[in-house]
Amino acid sequence: MKIHELQLSASKDRKRVGRGIGSGYGKTAGRGTKGQNSRTGGGVRVGFAGGQNPLSKLLPKKRGFRSLNPTHYQVVAVSLLNGFKDGDTVNAKHMAEVGLVKKHDALIKLLAGGEVERKLTVHVNAASATAIAAIEKAGGSVVITPLPKTPKKATRPQITEAPSAE
């Protein structure tokens, strides 16, 4: 094999249909004869099951309450805080630097999992009662910072008095 004989294996000519019988895709252009799929714009829509009830209609509907803006916490176990020094103040920024959470502005929930041997002050958005008890048992404290308020939808101003006709 010589260098001028090399060819790109990825390049392939596109299929040119309806260009005569010599091309192999002439006459019916590879669509076969007659029927719904041989016509222009033919075929069925996605999810069509041949006239019977489609699968999407057969499956049960979701019921119950689902919040439109759920709060997603990043969970941190108490035992993971042993990597910090005794007497440290730990917040989301410090946890992100160490790699306990992905982002420094994440909402963090502290859960009980293992034991903590350090006296720490931990700033989180939520914590389980068992996790708070484990940190306080080690001599530390948990400061729960409230979630940021979401703005309420604007409502129409209420008219308290009837407009005077002067």
Secondary structure, 3 states (H helix, E strand, C coil): CCHHHCCCCCCCCCCCCCCCHHHCCCCCCCCCCCCHHHCCCCCCCCCCCCCCCCHHHHCCCCCCCCCCCCCCCEEEEHHHHHHCCCCCEECHHHHHHHCCCCCCCCCEEEECCCCCCCCCEEEECEECHHHHHHHHHCCCEEEECCCCCCCCCCCCCCCCCCCCCC
